[in-house]
Amino acid sequence: MDVLLLAPGPGVATRVPVLSCRDALRAGANVEVLELDSDSEVDDAIKRASEDEARLVIAGGDAQLRAVLRRMVRRSLPRGGERPAELPSDRTVPDLPAVGVLPLAPADDDLATKLGLPRSPSDVAAAVLSGVDRRVDLLRNDGGSVTLHGALLGGADEHGRPVAWHARIDVDDTPLSDGTEPLLACAVANADGYGSVGGLPLVVTADPADGVLEVGLALPARPARGLFGRRRAHGEIEVRRARGRAVAFTIQTDDGVPVTDDGADGTVTKKRTWWMERGAWAVYTG
Protein backbone atom coordinates (compact mmCIF):
# COMPACT_ATOMS: atom_id res chain seq x y z
CA MET A 1 0.00 0.00 0.00
CA ASP A 2 1.21 3.51 -0.85
CA VAL A 3 0.27 6.64 1.09
CA LEU A 4 0.94 10.27 0.15
CA LEU A 5 0.95 12.57 3.16
CA LEU A 6 0.21 16.07 1.89
CA ALA A 7 1.53 18.96 3.94
CA PRO A 8 0.33 22.19 2.27
CA GLY A 9 2.46 25.25 2.90
CA PRO A 10 6.16 25.71 3.70
CA GLY A 11 7.45 24.25 6.95
CA VAL A 12 4.53 21.90 7.60
CA ALA A 13 6.30 18.72 6.51
CA THR A 14 8.74 18.86 9.42
CA ARG A 15 6.18 19.47 12.17
CA VAL A 16 6.11 16.79 14.86
CA PRO A 17 2.51 15.57 14.22
CA VAL A 18 3.29 15.07 10.51
CA LEU A 19 6.44 13.09 11.25
CA SER A 20 4.63 11.05 13.92
CA CYS A 21 1.83 10.20 11.49
CA ARG A 22 4.38 9.28 8.82
CA ASP A 23 6.14 6.91 11.21
CA ALA A 24 2.84 5.30 12.29
CA LEU A 25 1.77 4.84 8.66
CA ARG A 26 5.01 3.03 7.90
CA ALA A 27 3.75 0.12 9.97
CA GLY A 28 1.61 -0.89 7.00
CA ALA A 29 2.40 1.30 4.02
CA ASN A 30 5.05 2.96 1.91
CA VAL A 31 4.79 6.63 2.84
CA GLU A 32 5.99 9.80 1.16
CA VAL A 33 5.53 13.28 2.61
CA LEU A 34 4.88 15.97 0.01
CA GLU A 35 5.02 19.65 0.89
CA LEU A 36 2.72 21.51 -1.49
CA ASP A 37 2.71 25.26 -2.05
CA SER A 38 0.64 25.77 -5.22
CA ASP A 39 -2.44 24.48 -7.01
CA SER A 40 -0.28 22.85 -9.67
CA GLU A 41 1.61 20.87 -7.02
CA VAL A 42 -1.70 19.76 -5.48
CA ASP A 43 -2.91 18.73 -8.94
CA ASP A 44 0.23 16.65 -9.49
CA ALA A 45 -0.19 14.92 -6.12
CA ILE A 46 -3.85 14.09 -6.81
CA LYS A 47 -3.01 12.74 -10.25
CA ARG A 48 -0.17 10.64 -8.86
CA ALA A 49 -2.40 9.20 -6.11
CA SER A 50 -5.00 8.25 -8.71
CA GLU A 51 -2.52 6.59 -11.04
CA ASP A 52 -0.68 4.74 -8.24
CA GLU A 53 -3.85 3.93 -6.25
CA ALA A 54 -2.22 5.62 -3.26
CA ARG A 55 -4.19 6.80 -0.24
CA LEU A 56 -4.09 10.50 0.65
CA VAL A 57 -3.66 12.11 4.04
CA ILE A 58 -4.09 15.89 4.30
CA ALA A 59 -2.26 17.61 7.15
CA GLY A 60 -3.29 21.05 8.38
CA GLY A 61 -6.66 22.63 9.05
CA ASP A 62 -9.93 23.13 7.25
CA ALA A 63 -8.38 25.59 4.78
CA GLN A 64 -5.84 23.01 3.60
CA LEU A 65 -8.47 20.27 3.36
CA ARG A 66 -10.77 22.56 1.40
CA ALA A 67 -7.97 23.57 -0.99
CA VAL A 68 -7.16 19.95 -1.85
CA LEU A 69 -10.82 18.95 -2.28
CA ARG A 70 -11.41 21.96 -4.53
CA ARG A 71 -8.68 20.68 -6.86
CA MET A 72 -10.04 17.13 -6.65
CA VAL A 73 -13.45 18.38 -7.75
CA ARG A 74 -11.91 20.38 -10.59
CA ARG A 75 -10.06 17.30 -11.84
CA SER A 76 -13.11 15.02 -11.61
CA LEU A 77 -15.65 17.23 -13.41
CA PRO A 78 -17.00 15.68 -16.62
CA ARG A 79 -15.36 17.20 -19.67
CA GLY A 80 -17.11 18.63 -22.70
CA GLY A 81 -20.52 18.75 -21.07
CA GLU A 82 -20.80 14.96 -21.09
CA ARG A 83 -22.65 13.51 -18.13
CA PRO A 84 -21.59 9.97 -17.17
CA ALA A 85 -24.51 7.55 -17.09
CA GLU A 86 -23.53 6.31 -13.63
CA LEU A 87 -23.58 9.80 -12.07
CA PRO A 88 -26.50 10.18 -9.60
CA SER A 89 -29.22 12.57 -10.76
CA ASP A 90 -28.62 14.98 -7.85
CA ARG A 91 -24.87 15.21 -8.39
CA THR A 92 -22.57 17.07 -10.77
CA VAL A 93 -19.33 15.36 -9.71
CA PRO A 94 -18.55 11.64 -9.30
CA ASP A 95 -17.47 10.10 -5.99
CA LEU A 96 -14.17 11.56 -4.83
CA PRO A 97 -11.66 9.17 -3.23
CA ALA A 98 -11.47 8.99 0.55
CA VAL A 99 -8.87 11.09 2.35
CA GLY A 100 -7.29 11.02 5.77
CA VAL A 101 -7.45 14.20 7.85
CA LEU A 102 -4.58 15.11 10.20
CA PRO A 103 -5.43 18.25 12.26
CA LEU A 104 -2.39 20.24 13.31
CA ALA A 105 -3.97 22.60 15.83
CA PRO A 106 -6.26 22.00 18.78
CA ALA A 107 -9.77 23.14 17.90
CA ASP A 108 -13.27 22.41 19.09
CA ASP A 109 -15.04 23.66 15.98
CA ASP A 110 -13.02 22.35 13.04
CA LEU A 111 -14.31 19.78 10.58
CA ALA A 112 -12.48 16.87 12.23
CA THR A 113 -14.40 17.62 15.42
CA LYS A 114 -17.72 18.07 13.62
CA LEU A 115 -17.30 14.71 11.87
CA GLY A 116 -15.99 12.91 14.94
CA LEU A 117 -12.72 12.00 13.21
CA PRO A 118 -9.54 10.77 14.93
CA ARG A 119 -7.15 13.59 15.82
CA SER A 120 -3.91 12.07 17.12
CA PRO A 121 -1.27 11.13 14.49
CA SER A 122 -1.36 7.46 15.50
CA ASP A 123 -5.18 7.29 15.36
CA VAL A 124 -5.25 9.04 11.99
CA ALA A 125 -2.68 6.57 10.64
CA ALA A 126 -4.68 3.62 11.96
CA ALA A 127 -7.84 4.93 10.28
CA VAL A 128 -6.07 5.34 6.93
CA LEU A 129 -4.48 1.89 7.11
CA SER A 130 -7.86 0.30 7.95
CA GLY A 131 -9.42 1.67 4.77
CA VAL A 132 -12.78 2.18 6.54
CA ASP A 133 -14.36 5.40 5.33
CA ARG A 134 -17.52 7.46 5.63
CA ARG A 135 -19.09 9.42 2.79
CA VAL A 136 -19.85 13.08 3.46
CA ASP A 137 -21.83 15.78 1.66
CA LEU A 138 -20.06 18.56 -0.21
CA LEU A 139 -21.29 22.04 -1.14
CA ARG A 140 -20.24 23.55 -4.45
CA ASN A 141 -20.78 27.17 -5.41
CA ASP A 142 -20.89 29.17 -8.61
CA GLY A 143 -17.74 31.04 -7.55
CA GLY A 144 -15.81 27.91 -8.54
CA SER A 145 -15.02 26.67 -5.04
CA VAL A 146 -16.31 24.14 -2.53
CA THR A 147 -17.57 24.39 1.03
CA LEU A 148 -17.07 21.56 3.49
CA HIS A 149 -19.03 22.65 6.52
CA GLY A 150 -20.43 26.12 5.91
CA ALA A 151 -20.28 29.81 5.08
CA LEU A 152 -21.34 32.82 7.15
CA LEU A 153 -22.42 36.03 5.41
CA GLY A 154 -22.50 39.38 7.21
CA GLY A 155 -20.10 41.79 8.85
CA ALA A 156 -19.72 43.91 11.98
CA ASP A 157 -18.60 47.44 12.85
CA GLU A 158 -15.66 48.37 15.07
CA HIS A 159 -17.79 47.72 18.15
CA GLY A 160 -18.73 44.22 17.03
CA ARG A 161 -22.30 45.14 16.15
CA PRO A 162 -23.80 43.55 13.01
CA VAL A 163 -23.95 45.80 9.96
CA ALA A 164 -27.23 45.53 8.06
CA TRP A 165 -27.24 44.42 4.41
CA HIS A 166 -29.82 43.52 1.81
CA ALA A 167 -30.20 40.46 -0.42
CA ARG A 168 -32.82 38.28 -1.96
CA ILE A 169 -32.37 34.76 -0.64
CA ASP A 170 -34.08 31.72 -2.14
CA VAL A 171 -33.80 28.18 -0.76
CA ASP A 172 -34.74 25.92 -3.66
CA ASP A 173 -37.90 27.68 -4.92
CA THR A 174 -38.88 29.27 -1.61
CA PRO A 175 -37.92 32.91 -0.79
CA LEU A 176 -36.37 33.38 2.65
CA SER A 177 -35.94 37.14 2.11
CA ASP A 178 -37.33 39.30 -0.70
CA GLY A 179 -34.47 41.81 -0.60
CA THR A 180 -36.36 44.66 1.07
CA GLU A 181 -35.55 43.75 4.67
CA PRO A 182 -32.33 44.64 6.53
CA LEU A 183 -30.40 41.46 7.25
CA LEU A 184 -27.81 40.86 9.98
CA ALA A 185 -26.23 37.48 9.21
CA CYS A 186 -26.89 34.32 7.24
CA ALA A 187 -25.32 30.88 7.62
CA VAL A 188 -25.24 28.26 4.87
CA ALA A 189 -24.34 25.13 6.77
CA ASN A 190 -23.49 21.50 6.16
CA ALA A 191 -22.57 20.89 9.81
CA ASP A 192 -23.43 22.33 13.20
CA GLY A 193 -21.15 24.68 15.07
CA TYR A 194 -22.22 28.10 13.84
CA GLY A 195 -22.62 30.92 16.32
CA SER A 196 -25.68 32.81 17.40
CA VAL A 197 -27.01 36.32 16.88
CA GLY A 198 -28.79 37.97 19.78
CA GLY A 199 -28.62 34.69 21.68
CA LEU A 200 -30.41 32.75 18.91
CA PRO A 201 -28.48 30.03 17.03
CA LEU A 202 -28.50 30.37 13.26
CA VAL A 203 -28.59 26.63 12.49
CA VAL A 204 -29.64 23.82 14.78
CA THR A 205 -30.03 20.60 12.77
CA ALA A 206 -27.27 20.67 10.12
CA ASP A 207 -26.05 17.16 9.32
CA PRO A 208 -22.97 16.65 7.10
CA ALA A 209 -24.36 13.44 5.61
CA ASP A 210 -28.11 13.96 5.13
CA GLY A 211 -28.00 15.32 1.57
CA VAL A 212 -29.45 18.76 2.36
CA LEU A 213 -28.03 22.11 3.41
CA GLU A 214 -29.43 24.29 6.18
CA VAL A 215 -29.82 28.06 5.98
CA GLY A 216 -30.23 30.29 9.03
CA LEU A 217 -31.03 33.99 8.53
CA ALA A 218 -30.91 36.63 11.29
CA LEU A 219 -32.71 39.97 10.92
CA PRO A 220 -34.18 42.61 13.23
CA ALA A 221 -37.46 41.38 14.67
CA ARG A 222 -40.68 43.02 13.57
CA PRO A 223 -42.72 44.19 16.59
CA ALA A 224 -46.03 42.36 16.68
CA ARG A 225 -49.25 44.42 16.71
CA GLY A 226 -51.32 43.82 19.86
CA LEU A 227 -54.69 44.97 21.14
CA PHE A 228 -55.82 48.50 20.28
CA GLY A 229 -53.11 48.83 17.67
CA ARG A 230 -50.22 48.79 20.13
CA ARG A 231 -47.07 47.06 18.97
CA ARG A 232 -45.51 44.34 21.08
CA ALA A 233 -41.78 43.52 20.85
CA HIS A 234 -40.82 39.82 20.78
CA GLY A 235 -37.09 40.30 21.20
CA GLU A 236 -34.63 42.18 19.01
CA ILE A 237 -33.64 39.38 16.63
CA GLU A 238 -35.65 37.09 14.40
CA VAL A 239 -34.13 33.91 12.92
CA ARG A 240 -35.60 32.19 9.88
CA ARG A 241 -34.47 28.73 8.90
CA ALA A 242 -34.91 26.58 5.83
CA ARG A 243 -33.48 23.35 4.41
CA GLY A 244 -33.03 22.34 0.81
CA ARG A 245 -30.68 21.34 -1.97
CA ALA A 246 -29.59 24.85 -3.03
CA VAL A 247 -29.58 28.45 -1.82
CA ALA A 248 -29.21 31.52 -4.06
CA PHE A 249 -28.21 35.02 -2.93
CA THR A 250 -28.80 38.17 -4.99
CA ILE A 251 -26.88 40.87 -3.14
CA GLN A 252 -28.45 44.34 -3.14
CA THR A 253 -25.87 46.13 -0.99
CA ASP A 254 -23.54 48.24 -3.15
CA ASP A 255 -20.25 47.21 -1.52
CA GLY A 256 -21.17 43.55 -1.27
CA VAL A 257 -21.35 41.42 1.85
CA PRO A 258 -18.43 39.91 3.81
CA VAL A 259 -18.37 36.12 3.84
CA THR A 260 -16.34 33.59 5.82
CA ASP A 261 -16.35 30.32 3.90
CA ASP A 262 -14.81 27.39 5.81
CA GLY A 263 -12.69 29.97 7.63
CA ALA A 264 -11.58 31.80 4.46
CA ASP A 265 -12.63 35.48 4.33
CA GLY A 266 -13.99 37.12 1.19
CA THR A 267 -16.82 39.24 -0.21
CA VAL A 268 -19.94 38.34 -2.16
CA THR A 269 -20.66 41.27 -4.47
CA LYS A 270 -23.54 40.28 -6.78
CA LYS A 271 -24.76 36.71 -6.80
CA ARG A 272 -23.73 33.47 -5.17
CA THR A 273 -25.37 30.06 -5.19
CA TRP A 274 -24.44 27.05 -3.09
CA TRP A 275 -25.77 23.61 -3.95
CA MET A 276 -25.51 20.18 -2.37
CA GLU A 277 -23.42 17.32 -3.72
CA ARG A 278 -24.75 14.42 -1.65
CA GLY A 279 -22.05 12.05 -0.39
CA ALA A 280 -19.51 13.38 -2.88
CA TRP A 281 -16.39 12.93 -0.73
CA ALA A 282 -15.24 10.58 2.00
CA VAL A 283 -12.99 10.50 5.06
CA TYR A 284 -11.17 7.59 6.66
CA THR A 285 -12.72 6.92 10.05
CA GLY A 286 -11.10 3.64 11.15
HELIX and SHEET records of a PDB file:
HELIX    1   1 VAL A   16  LEU A   25  1                                  10    
HELIX    2   2 ASP A   39  ASP A   52  1                                  14    
HELIX    3   3 ASP A   62  SER A   76  1                                  15    
HELIX    4   4 ARG A   79  GLY A   81  5                                   3    
HELIX    5   5 LEU A  111  LYS A  114  1                                   4    
HELIX    6   6 PRO A  121  SER A  130  1                                  10    
HELIX    7   7 LEU A  227  GLY A  229  5                                   3    
SHEET    1   A 7 ASN A  30  LEU A  36  0                                        
SHEET    2   A 7 ASP A   2  PRO A   8  1                                        
SHEET    3   A 7 ARG A  55  GLY A  60  1                                        
SHEET    4   A 7 ALA A  98  PRO A 103  1                                        
SHEET    5   A 7 LYS A 271  TYR A 284  1                                        
SHEET    6   A 7 ASP A 133  ASN A 141 -1                                        
SHEET    7   A 7 VAL A 146  THR A 147 -1                                        
SHEET    1   B 8 ASN A  30  LEU A  36  0                                        
SHEET    2   B 8 ASP A   2  PRO A   8  1                                        
SHEET    3   B 8 ARG A  55  GLY A  60  1                                        
SHEET    4   B 8 ALA A  98  PRO A 103  1                                        
SHEET    5   B 8 LYS A 271  TYR A 284  1                                        
SHEET    6   B 8 ALA A 246  ILE A 251 -1                                        
SHEET    7   B 8 ALA A 167  VAL A 171 -1                                        
SHEET    8   B 8 THR A 174  ASP A 178 -1                                        
SHEET    1   C 6 ILE A 237  GLY A 244  0                                        
SHEET    2   C 6 LEU A 213  PRO A 220 -1                                        
SHEET    3   C 6 ALA A 185  ALA A 189 -1                                        
SHEET    4   C 6 GLY A 150  LEU A 153 -1                                        
SHEET    5   C 6 VAL A 257  ASP A 261 -1                                        
SHEET    6   C 6 ALA A 264  VAL A 268 -1                                        
SHEET    1   D 2 GLY A 155  ALA A 156  0                                        
SHEET    2   D 2 PRO A 162  VAL A 163 -1                                        
SHEET    1   E 2 SER A 196  VAL A 197  0                                        
SHEET    2   E 2 LEU A 200  PRO A 201 -1                                        
SHEET    1   F 2 ALA A 224  ARG A 225  0                                        
SHEET    2   F 2 ARG A 231  ARG A 232 -1                                        
END                                                                             
